[in-house]
Amino acid sequence: MADLTPNPSFSLTIRFELPNQAGMLAKVTQAIAEVGGSLGQIDLVDRTRAATTRDITVDASSTEHAERIVNAVKSLEDIEILEIYDRTFNLHRGGKISVESTLHIKNQSDLAMAYTPGVGRVSKAIANDPELVHTLTMKGNTVAIVTDGSAVLGLGNLGPEAAMPVMEGKAMLFKEFAGIDAFPICLATQDVDEIVETVKRLAPVFGGVNLEDIAAPRCFEIERRLKKEIDIPVFHDDQHGTAIVTLAALINALKLVKKSLPEICIVINGAGAAGVAIARLLRQAGADRILLCDSKGIVSKEREGLTPEKQEFASPQTGTLADAMKEADVFIGVSAPGVLTPEMVRSMAAEPIVMAMANPIPEIQPELVDGAVAVMATGRSDYVNQINNVLAFPGIFRGALDCRSKELTITMFLEAAGAIASLIPPAKLDREYIVPSVFDERVVTAVSAAVQHAARQAGLARC
């Protein structure tokens, strides 16, 4: 397996003291470069006639790689390491979000209106007309990010406390990209009934529910039940966010290779929440030939004990992932590191498209198939064509909240995918540019507009 590219998720700052002599700093940077560290900012902290103290920022590819970098600096004569900062952990200290007031209480008059006794008038108005809660409280711009911690990123069942940093990050992205106030709800239960009941009891506070990092197949039932039992939009981002961005990327990738959805063969490796949702959305978009695979190979009708979701895509064909890959046009991976080999890729049809989205290590690293694929995409930010859910969920909820849609539908997801894809004009479309940047300010506006249009067409908008 090729070495991973150094990236900011394994970034550290090393503070060290060295003699104030020409060439000493060069020894440090050379030592770091020799073990593959990616140099960043270098700051002068202090200087005397005898010594200087500096901070140097370095990106590594793993925890082990970071240790090798530190040891390389330690091994240098006359260099003393004073402190080592893990920049990712430092960034998380104290949490990443906070609650802030939307107004300032400057005097008694402000207090009387914002709180007692004036607030009582507003409470009575909402009691008489419950619809006013959307405009007279935070509800109209607030989303609950609900998890049970059972499928945190690609790390597994870590529990609710360990899920908190991820949910905080999600809340931060809602605010930064769409101006939505979101709050982590990390539940100390993995029982379907308890999760559904808890969310139902919390629903009066929120304008929407974003389900996150809940393992399959439990996540499917939780979503189904909540959509029936509460009157605000419910969105499982691991399913639908992934599916929307995958479809958007595939729309543009197919333009490059001059193929269409109905004619191609698509292999999806990973039959959990994301894999099933991708298969469903691609089928709604026009894909006719989809082979769903899991750790046992092709999900076949001959297998016993399939979940209803797997039965939905069970194939008459049997075999391994390698069998499925022969003459396939597209590979979509939402599974595990390193399961796809260069030989499997070379067995695909002409002009193959590979979307290896396992994180942090993809199903196959792009370096191993450079030149063998027409289009390559991953879930990582340090490679081109990142399939990142942040292209979808902020705009999805912005649109749903703004028109107060009762629910989110497949049609909305299809239109959202089309809106994302359309942001890259034909003249700029390239094998290394099939989806817009997550920092493209047009994305949220385009996705929001698509969702609102679909909601109004379906009669689901309430304002």
Secondary structure, DSSP 4 states (H G I P E B T S, - for coil): -PPPPPEEEEEEEEEEEEESSTTHHHHHHHHHHHTT-EEEEEEEEEE-SSEEEEEEEEEESSHHHHHHHHHHHHTSTT-EEEEEEEHHHHHHTT-S-----SS---SHHHHHHHSTTHHHHHHHHHHH-GGGHHHHSGGGGEEEEEE-SSSBTTTB---HHHHHHHHHHHHHHHHHHH--EEEEEE-S---HHHHHHHHHHHGGG-SEEEE-S--TTHHHHHHHHHHHH-SS-EEEIIIIIHHHHHHHHHHHHHHHHT--GGG-EEEEE--SHHHHHHHHHHHHHT--EEEEEETTEE-BTT-SS--HHHHHT-BS----HHHHHTT-SEEEE-S-TT-S-HHHHHTSPSS-EEEE--SSS-SS-GGGGTTT-SEEEES-TTSSSB--GGGTHHHHHHHHHHHT-S---HHHHHHHHHHHHHTS-TTT-BTTBSS--TT-THHHHHHHHHHHHHHHHTT----
